Amino acid sequence: MRYLLDTHTLIWALEAPERLPAQVQAILGDPANLPFGVASITPWEIALLSTRGRLQLGRPVSDWLAAALHPDFVSLLPLLPAIAVDSCTLPGSFHADPADRMIVATARHHGLTLLTADAAIQAYPHLRTLWD
């Protein structure tokens, strides 16, 4: 495993792949990169966005997540105590969004490159990211 998918990356990969840059599409399309890591907070974030009406999935969120988290495509990475602690003590300056902090800490813990369009995360110097 080499890559962790940010929440929007997972959503776009399945719902709007045209929103992904060519480099990310190539990474996602290469079977050698399977499976992709997904932080355990990501299903919660997707469910929250869906139930608040900020994300339309076209089917119940539980069904969407069951398909999206298929083990042939992703590996759901558990929230380990070390990740929980790191999310609260990230080095340097990082914003307070708890989901972003958990995703960043998960990528750091597993030594994965985070595929994200989030400029604030991309600017964080203590993490490898890739997008454009």
Rosetta constraint file for C-alpha pairs under 8 A:
AtomPair CA 1 CA 33 HARMONIC 6.58 0.50
AtomPair CA 1 CA 34 HARMONIC 6.63 0.50
AtomPair CA 1 CA 35 HARMONIC 6.04 0.50
AtomPair CA 1 CA 36 HARMONIC 6.22 0.50
AtomPair CA 1 CA 37 HARMONIC 6.89 0.50
AtomPair CA 1 CA 112 HARMONIC 7.51 0.50
AtomPair CA 2 CA 33 HARMONIC 6.71 0.50
AtomPair CA 2 CA 36 HARMONIC 7.18 0.50
AtomPair CA 2 CA 37 HARMONIC 7.86 0.50
AtomPair CA 2 CA 111 HARMONIC 7.81 0.50
AtomPair CA 2 CA 112 HARMONIC 5.21 0.50
AtomPair CA 2 CA 113 HARMONIC 6.33 0.50
AtomPair CA 3 CA 33 HARMONIC 7.64 0.50
AtomPair CA 3 CA 36 HARMONIC 5.57 0.50
AtomPair CA 3 CA 37 HARMONIC 5.99 0.50
AtomPair CA 3 CA 112 HARMONIC 5.05 0.50
AtomPair CA 3 CA 113 HARMONIC 4.80 0.50
AtomPair CA 3 CA 114 HARMONIC 5.79 0.50
AtomPair CA 3 CA 115 HARMONIC 6.74 0.50
AtomPair CA 4 CA 36 HARMONIC 5.79 0.50
AtomPair CA 4 CA 37 HARMONIC 4.31 0.50
AtomPair CA 4 CA 38 HARMONIC 5.62 0.50
AtomPair CA 4 CA 39 HARMONIC 7.45 0.50
AtomPair CA 4 CA 107 HARMONIC 6.19 0.50
AtomPair CA 4 CA 112 HARMONIC 5.93 0.50
AtomPair CA 4 CA 113 HARMONIC 6.02 0.50
AtomPair CA 4 CA 114 HARMONIC 4.75 0.50
AtomPair CA 4 CA 115 HARMONIC 6.16 0.50
AtomPair CA 5 CA 9 HARMONIC 5.66 0.50
AtomPair CA 5 CA 10 HARMONIC 5.85 0.50
AtomPair CA 5 CA 36 HARMONIC 6.69 0.50
AtomPair CA 5 CA 37 HARMONIC 6.15 0.50
AtomPair CA 5 CA 38 HARMONIC 5.56 0.50
AtomPair CA 5 CA 39 HARMONIC 7.84 0.50
AtomPair CA 5 CA 114 HARMONIC 5.97 0.50
AtomPair CA 5 CA 115 HARMONIC 5.23 0.50
AtomPair CA 5 CA 116 HARMONIC 7.02 0.50
AtomPair CA 6 CA 10 HARMONIC 6.44 0.50
AtomPair CA 6 CA 38 HARMONIC 7.32 0.50
AtomPair CA 6 CA 42 HARMONIC 7.65 0.50
AtomPair CA 6 CA 103 HARMONIC 7.01 0.50
AtomPair CA 6 CA 114 HARMONIC 6.60 0.50
AtomPair CA 6 CA 115 HARMONIC 5.97 0.50
AtomPair CA 6 CA 116 HARMONIC 5.43 0.50
AtomPair CA 7 CA 11 HARMONIC 6.40 0.50
AtomPair CA 7 CA 42 HARMONIC 5.59 0.50
AtomPair CA 7 CA 45 HARMONIC 7.38 0.50
AtomPair CA 7 CA 46 HARMONIC 7.21 0.50
AtomPair CA 8 CA 12 HARMONIC 5.93 0.50
AtomPair CA 8 CA 116 HARMONIC 7.54 0.50
AtomPair CA 9 CA 13 HARMONIC 5.88 0.50
AtomPair CA 9 CA 20 HARMONIC 7.61 0.50
AtomPair CA 9 CA 115 HARMONIC 6.78 0.50
AtomPair CA 9 CA 116 HARMONIC 6.32 0.50
AtomPair CA 9 CA 117 HARMONIC 7.75 0.50
AtomPair CA 10 CA 14 HARMONIC 6.52 0.50
AtomPair CA 10 CA 68 HARMONIC 7.82 0.50
AtomPair CA 11 CA 15 HARMONIC 5.76 0.50
AtomPair CA 11 CA 16 HARMONIC 7.36 0.50
AtomPair CA 12 CA 16 HARMONIC 4.43 0.50
AtomPair CA 12 CA 17 HARMONIC 5.22 0.50
AtomPair CA 12 CA 18 HARMONIC 7.86 0.50
AtomPair CA 12 CA 19 HARMONIC 6.50 0.50
AtomPair CA 12 CA 20 HARMONIC 6.89 0.50
AtomPair CA 13 CA 17 HARMONIC 4.72 0.50
AtomPair CA 13 CA 20 HARMONIC 7.21 0.50
AtomPair CA 13 CA 25 HARMONIC 7.94 0.50
AtomPair CA 13 CA 28 HARMONIC 7.89 0.50
AtomPair CA 14 CA 68 HARMONIC 7.40 0.50
AtomPair CA 15 CA 57 HARMONIC 7.77 0.50
AtomPair CA 16 CA 20 HARMONIC 7.76 0.50
AtomPair CA 17 CA 25 HARMONIC 7.36 0.50
AtomPair CA 20 CA 24 HARMONIC 6.12 0.50
AtomPair CA 20 CA 25 HARMONIC 6.11 0.50
AtomPair CA 21 CA 25 HARMONIC 6.27 0.50
AtomPair CA 21 CA 131 HARMONIC 6.83 0.50
AtomPair CA 21 CA 132 HARMONIC 5.96 0.50
AtomPair CA 22 CA 26 HARMONIC 6.10 0.50
AtomPair CA 22 CA 132 HARMONIC 7.76 0.50
AtomPair CA 23 CA 27 HARMONIC 6.34 0.50
AtomPair CA 23 CA 131 HARMONIC 7.12 0.50
AtomPair CA 23 CA 132 HARMONIC 6.49 0.50
AtomPair CA 24 CA 28 HARMONIC 6.11 0.50
AtomPair CA 24 CA 115 HARMONIC 7.42 0.50
AtomPair CA 24 CA 130 HARMONIC 7.89 0.50
AtomPair CA 24 CA 131 HARMONIC 6.24 0.50
AtomPair CA 24 CA 132 HARMONIC 7.52 0.50
AtomPair CA 25 CA 29 HARMONIC 6.00 0.50
AtomPair CA 26 CA 30 HARMONIC 6.22 0.50
AtomPair CA 27 CA 33 HARMONIC 6.78 0.50
AtomPair CA 28 CA 33 HARMONIC 7.14 0.50
AtomPair CA 30 CA 34 HARMONIC 7.54 0.50
AtomPair CA 34 CA 72 HARMONIC 7.38 0.50
AtomPair CA 34 CA 73 HARMONIC 6.13 0.50
AtomPair CA 34 CA 74 HARMONIC 7.12 0.50
AtomPair CA 35 CA 71 HARMONIC 7.39 0.50
AtomPair CA 35 CA 72 HARMONIC 6.39 0.50
AtomPair CA 35 CA 73 HARMONIC 5.02 0.50
AtomPair CA 35 CA 74 HARMONIC 4.66 0.50
AtomPair CA 35 CA 75 HARMONIC 5.96 0.50
AtomPair CA 36 CA 73 HARMONIC 6.31 0.50
AtomPair CA 36 CA 74 HARMONIC 4.53 0.50
AtomPair CA 36 CA 75 HARMONIC 6.02 0.50
AtomPair CA 37 CA 74 HARMONIC 5.60 0.50
AtomPair CA 37 CA 75 HARMONIC 4.95 0.50
AtomPair CA 37 CA 76 HARMONIC 6.09 0.50
AtomPair CA 37 CA 77 HARMONIC 6.44 0.50
AtomPair CA 38 CA 42 HARMONIC 6.71 0.50
AtomPair CA 38 CA 74 HARMONIC 6.49 0.50
AtomPair CA 38 CA 75 HARMONIC 6.08 0.50
AtomPair CA 38 CA 76 HARMONIC 4.92 0.50
AtomPair CA 38 CA 77 HARMONIC 5.90 0.50
AtomPair CA 39 CA 76 HARMONIC 6.03 0.50
AtomPair CA 39 CA 77 HARMONIC 5.16 0.50
AtomPair CA 39 CA 78 HARMONIC 6.84 0.50
AtomPair CA 39 CA 79 HARMONIC 7.48 0.50
AtomPair CA 39 CA 102 HARMONIC 7.40 0.50
AtomPair CA 39 CA 103 HARMONIC 5.66 0.50
AtomPair CA 39 CA 106 HARMONIC 6.20 0.50
AtomPair CA 40 CA 44 HARMONIC 7.69 0.50
AtomPair CA 40 CA 76 HARMONIC 5.96 0.50
AtomPair CA 40 CA 77 HARMONIC 5.59 0.50
AtomPair CA 40 CA 78 HARMONIC 5.32 0.50
AtomPair CA 40 CA 79 HARMONIC 5.97 0.50
AtomPair CA 41 CA 45 HARMONIC 6.27 0.50
AtomPair CA 41 CA 79 HARMONIC 7.79 0.50
AtomPair CA 41 CA 99 HARMONIC 6.22 0.50
AtomPair CA 41 CA 102 HARMONIC 6.82 0.50
AtomPair CA 41 CA 103 HARMONIC 7.17 0.50
AtomPair CA 42 CA 46 HARMONIC 6.18 0.50
AtomPair CA 42 CA 99 HARMONIC 7.48 0.50
AtomPair CA 42 CA 103 HARMONIC 7.78 0.50
AtomPair CA 43 CA 47 HARMONIC 6.06 0.50
AtomPair CA 43 CA 65 HARMONIC 6.85 0.50
AtomPair CA 44 CA 48 HARMONIC 6.04 0.50
AtomPair CA 45 CA 49 HARMONIC 6.19 0.50
AtomPair CA 45 CA 99 HARMONIC 7.11 0.50
AtomPair CA 46 CA 50 HARMONIC 6.07 0.50
AtomPair CA 46 CA 55 HARMONIC 7.78 0.50
AtomPair CA 46 CA 61 HARMONIC 7.82 0.50
AtomPair CA 47 CA 51 HARMONIC 5.99 0.50
AtomPair CA 47 CA 61 HARMONIC 6.14 0.50
AtomPair CA 47 CA 62 HARMONIC 7.89 0.50
AtomPair CA 48 CA 52 HARMONIC 6.09 0.50
AtomPair CA 49 CA 53 HARMONIC 6.28 0.50
AtomPair CA 49 CA 54 HARMONIC 5.03 0.50
AtomPair CA 49 CA 55 HARMONIC 5.34 0.50
AtomPair CA 50 CA 54 HARMONIC 5.82 0.50
AtomPair CA 50 CA 55 HARMONIC 4.63 0.50
AtomPair CA 50 CA 56 HARMONIC 6.25 0.50
AtomPair CA 50 CA 57 HARMONIC 7.36 0.50
AtomPair CA 50 CA 61 HARMONIC 6.72 0.50
AtomPair CA 51 CA 55 HARMONIC 7.94 0.50
AtomPair CA 57 CA 61 HARMONIC 6.93 0.50
AtomPair CA 57 CA 64 HARMONIC 7.11 0.50
AtomPair CA 59 CA 63 HARMONIC 6.71 0.50
AtomPair CA 59 CA 64 HARMONIC 6.46 0.50
AtomPair CA 60 CA 64 HARMONIC 6.31 0.50
AtomPair CA 61 CA 65 HARMONIC 6.00 0.50
AtomPair CA 62 CA 66 HARMONIC 6.18 0.50
AtomPair CA 63 CA 67 HARMONIC 6.44 0.50
AtomPair CA 64 CA 68 HARMONIC 6.01 0.50
AtomPair CA 65 CA 69 HARMONIC 5.78 0.50
AtomPair CA 66 CA 70 HARMONIC 6.55 0.50
AtomPair CA 68 CA 73 HARMONIC 7.88 0.50
AtomPair CA 68 CA 74 HARMONIC 7.97 0.50
AtomPair CA 69 CA 73 HARMONIC 6.98 0.50
AtomPair CA 69 CA 74 HARMONIC 5.78 0.50
AtomPair CA 69 CA 75 HARMONIC 7.41 0.50
AtomPair CA 69 CA 76 HARMONIC 7.21 0.50
AtomPair CA 70 CA 74 HARMONIC 6.14 0.50
AtomPair CA 71 CA 75 HARMONIC 5.84 0.50
AtomPair CA 77 CA 106 HARMONIC 7.68 0.50
AtomPair CA 79 CA 83 HARMONIC 6.15 0.50
AtomPair CA 79 CA 84 HARMONIC 6.59 0.50
AtomPair CA 79 CA 106 HARMONIC 7.67 0.50
AtomPair CA 80 CA 84 HARMONIC 6.34 0.50
AtomPair CA 81 CA 85 HARMONIC 6.21 0.50
AtomPair CA 82 CA 86 HARMONIC 6.07 0.50
AtomPair CA 82 CA 109 HARMONIC 7.73 0.50
AtomPair CA 83 CA 87 HARMONIC 6.01 0.50
AtomPair CA 83 CA 102 HARMONIC 7.02 0.50
AtomPair CA 83 CA 105 HARMONIC 5.46 0.50
AtomPair CA 83 CA 106 HARMONIC 5.83 0.50
AtomPair CA 83 CA 109 HARMONIC 6.44 0.50
AtomPair CA 84 CA 88 HARMONIC 6.72 0.50
AtomPair CA 84 CA 102 HARMONIC 6.93 0.50
AtomPair CA 84 CA 105 HARMONIC 7.58 0.50
AtomPair CA 85 CA 89 HARMONIC 6.32 0.50
AtomPair CA 86 CA 90 HARMONIC 5.51 0.50
AtomPair CA 86 CA 105 HARMONIC 5.71 0.50
AtomPair CA 87 CA 98 HARMONIC 7.79 0.50
AtomPair CA 87 CA 101 HARMONIC 4.99 0.50
AtomPair CA 87 CA 102 HARMONIC 5.25 0.50
AtomPair CA 87 CA 104 HARMONIC 7.31 0.50
AtomPair CA 87 CA 105 HARMONIC 5.11 0.50
AtomPair CA 88 CA 101 HARMONIC 7.46 0.50
AtomPair CA 90 CA 94 HARMONIC 7.18 0.50
AtomPair CA 90 CA 101 HARMONIC 7.87 0.50
AtomPair CA 90 CA 105 HARMONIC 7.45 0.50
AtomPair CA 91 CA 126 HARMONIC 7.23 0.50
AtomPair CA 92 CA 126 HARMONIC 7.94 0.50
AtomPair CA 93 CA 124 HARMONIC 7.82 0.50
AtomPair CA 94 CA 101 HARMONIC 7.92 0.50
AtomPair CA 94 CA 124 HARMONIC 7.01 0.50
AtomPair CA 95 CA 101 HARMONIC 7.82 0.50
AtomPair CA 95 CA 120 HARMONIC 7.99 0.50
AtomPair CA 96 CA 101 HARMONIC 7.20 0.50
AtomPair CA 97 CA 101 HARMONIC 6.22 0.50
AtomPair CA 98 CA 102 HARMONIC 6.17 0.50
AtomPair CA 99 CA 103 HARMONIC 6.17 0.50
AtomPair CA 100 CA 104 HARMONIC 6.04 0.50
AtomPair CA 100 CA 121 HARMONIC 7.94 0.50
AtomPair CA 101 CA 105 HARMONIC 6.01 0.50
AtomPair CA 102 CA 106 HARMONIC 6.00 0.50
AtomPair CA 103 CA 107 HARMONIC 6.28 0.50
AtomPair CA 104 CA 108 HARMONIC 6.18 0.50
AtomPair CA 104 CA 114 HARMONIC 7.67 0.50
AtomPair CA 104 CA 121 HARMONIC 7.87 0.50
AtomPair CA 104 CA 127 HARMONIC 7.28 0.50
AtomPair CA 105 CA 109 HARMONIC 5.97 0.50
AtomPair CA 106 CA 110 HARMONIC 6.27 0.50
AtomPair CA 107 CA 111 HARMONIC 5.81 0.50
AtomPair CA 107 CA 112 HARMONIC 4.85 0.50
AtomPair CA 107 CA 113 HARMONIC 6.54 0.50
AtomPair CA 107 CA 114 HARMONIC 6.28 0.50
AtomPair CA 107 CA 127 HARMONIC 7.61 0.50
AtomPair CA 108 CA 112 HARMONIC 6.44 0.50
AtomPair CA 108 CA 127 HARMONIC 6.37 0.50
AtomPair CA 112 CA 128 HARMONIC 7.32 0.50
AtomPair CA 113 CA 127 HARMONIC 7.43 0.50
AtomPair CA 113 CA 128 HARMONIC 4.90 0.50
AtomPair CA 113 CA 129 HARMONIC 5.18 0.50
AtomPair CA 113 CA 130 HARMONIC 6.79 0.50
AtomPair CA 114 CA 127 HARMONIC 7.79 0.50
AtomPair CA 114 CA 128 HARMONIC 6.30 0.50
AtomPair CA 114 CA 129 HARMONIC 4.62 0.50
AtomPair CA 114 CA 130 HARMONIC 6.32 0.50
AtomPair CA 115 CA 129 HARMONIC 5.81 0.50
AtomPair CA 115 CA 130 HARMONIC 5.12 0.50
AtomPair CA 115 CA 131 HARMONIC 5.88 0.50
AtomPair CA 116 CA 121 HARMONIC 7.55 0.50
AtomPair CA 116 CA 122 HARMONIC 7.27 0.50
AtomPair CA 116 CA 129 HARMONIC 6.68 0.50
AtomPair CA 116 CA 130 HARMONIC 6.48 0.50
AtomPair CA 116 CA 131 HARMONIC 5.87 0.50
AtomPair CA 117 CA 122 HARMONIC 7.43 0.50
AtomPair CA 117 CA 131 HARMONIC 5.98 0.50
AtomPair CA 118 CA 122 HARMONIC 6.17 0.50
AtomPair CA 119 CA 123 HARMONIC 6.09 0.50
AtomPair CA 120 CA 124 HARMONIC 6.61 0.50
AtomPair CA 121 CA 129 HARMONIC 7.85 0.50
AtomPair CA 122 CA 128 HARMONIC 7.98 0.50
AtomPair CA 122 CA 129 HARMONIC 5.87 0.50
AtomPair CA 122 CA 130 HARMONIC 7.71 0.50
